[in-house]
Amino acid sequence: MLLSIATAVVTISLKAGAAVITGSVGFLSDALESGVNLVAAVVGLVALRIAARPADDNHHFGHGKAEYVSALVEGAMIFVAAALIIWTSIQRLITPQPLEQAGLGLVLTTLASVLNLIVGVALIRAGKRYRSAALSADGHHLMTDVWTSAGVLVGIAAVAVTGWYWLDPVIALAVGANILWAGYRLLRQSLTGLLSAALPMEELEKLNTVLAGFRTDHGVTFTPPRTVESGRHRHIYLAMGVPAGWTVATAHEVADNLEDVIDDLLPGAETFIHVEPDDRADGPRHGKSTRPRDSNTEPDR
């Protein structure tokens, strides 16, 4: 995220220079979006620091949702930038103006776009690696900026060749519309996370496959799992039915074994298993060995 902040400062300078030199509202709109990138990166850095804090007395499940707040702020800032771009574009569309030194402006914006592309790809990869909503949101925003800049570059080049100055504000309006769409997607994803969304479907399918294996190998039953994705944290809640004749120690061993398998499948996931008697459970079938350790199992009282 520090890299993102540094990149935003450099790209703002390059794009603002292009806007001042050429007088292009298209370049100005691109510079405004980079300004949003800077604000979003600063907010994202703060959110990452908060999300990294361990669980405490007031936040028993950690602070992972702070990253969704960061993405919400970024989405809101995108809407503000889009509004400024659209307003400026309409004014320039009413009174078109010629462009100065378009070639130099194109060079500066191209350099900024290449820099955004490199950092955006790095942020998206880091977001996947660390399961970070803030890093992923900032990376995708930078990639949106790259596509926006590409459109501006093509448009300004067309203005320079054709002399159709009205193309400049039209391009800026298209940029504003694209930014609005990006902001909407960010807000939707962030709100979904804040509303305690379940794990992604592909992870749920993996979890259900593991539970099916335990039903077969250990003769236990499960109610449908309940899951929550909270930033980089994952919480899984299970009710495991066991034969009424099992001892607490036996049920504990099977639950420990299941926690180990889930942890290997979904690293870092926190699994809570409630154990209760179930007449449908018929006990172990293959005598799988387990290793005892502390678990989050809660024997039925």
Secondary structure by P-SEA (a helix, b strand, c coil): caaaaaaaaaaaaaaaaaaaacccaaaaaaaaaaaaaaaaaaaaaaaaaaaaccccccccccccaaaaaaaaaaaaaaaaaaaaaaaaaaaaaabbbbbcaaaaaaaaaaaaaaaaaaaaaaaaaaaaaaccaaaaaaaaaaaaaaaaaaaaaaaaaaaaaccccaaaaaaaaaaaaaaaaaaaaaaaaaaaaaacccccaaaaaaaaaaaaaaaaaccbbbccbbbbbcccbbbbbbbbbccccccaaaaaaaaaaaaaaaaaacccbbbbbbbbbbccccccccbbbbbbccccccccc
